[in-house]
């Protein structure tokens, strides 16, 4: 699971959201796209002045864009780009998995950070896993993405309806993770800065 990016590359990837002017440009782009309000679908309470939308791109490389807009400040508070992968993994059926190839949310205890708290988990479990059955990590991750996926795997392990696993996309092998001790033992195999780490993914799937 993925090649771990250094802090400079992390900042470069998400500058268009973290920089106020560029974030405003992204707000204008996304606000102009007609999308579907998914707040009720995923059971997420959207604060006043915000809007949570999903846009489907079935004929493009990108499968979905999911985003929360703050209409009061005209800023993007959360963004998630999802791609469908032509990938087969053992033990999880024939469904094609999806991956969150770019996910960003505002941080902090107030404002956009407070508004988007728990949104990552709600979109992941109540929409992506529910709709696509299999979600895998992307091939490159920031440190925040690493921490996010550790938390998602731990949460999936506690559910009787989900499988948490480590996958090797070079051969399709899947290694089920059932305990926190097993996850801890997999960390160095999953995450690192060798080229082969790009072929190792975290996997969460419906049983």
C-alpha positions, 0 to 999 in steps of 0.5 A: 500500500502504497508508496509513501510520499514525502511532505514536499510532494504532499504539499504539491498535490493538494496545493489547489485546495490548501491555497485560498485562491486556488481553492476558490477556483476549485469551488467555482469549477465544482459549483458549476457542475450539476450533481446529486445531493448524497447527504441522506444516502450516506446519513450525514448531517450537512451544516447550514450553508454547506452542500454535499454532492456527487458527480458521476463520470461513467465514461471517463477515467474518473468514476466519481467526484464527491465534494462538500462546498461551503457556499458562505465562504465559497470554498471547497471543504472536502473533495474525493476523486474515485476511480474504478480499477481493472483489478482482480483480487482473490476471495472477494468475488468478481466486482471491480474495485474502486480507489479514492485516488485523491481525497482532501478535507479541511482540518481544524476544530472549527469551520470547514474542519468541524463540518467535515468531521466523520465525512471520510468514513461516511462516504467510504462505508455508506456509499463506496463500499455499499455501492461497489463492494470493494474499495482499495487504497491508491498506489501512492499515499501521503502520511495523512492517507496512511493514517486514514487507511489504518483507521479504516482497516481497524473499523472494517475489522470490527464489522461482521459484514466487512473484510479487511485485508492486504492485497498484492496486485501483482498476483491478486493474492489477498491476506485477510487481517482479523486483529490489530496485531496482524495489521501491525505486522503488515505495516512494513509490508504494506507501506514504504518507499520502495517501488514494489510498495505501489503494488501493495494495497489495503482492501476493504470489501463486503462479505 
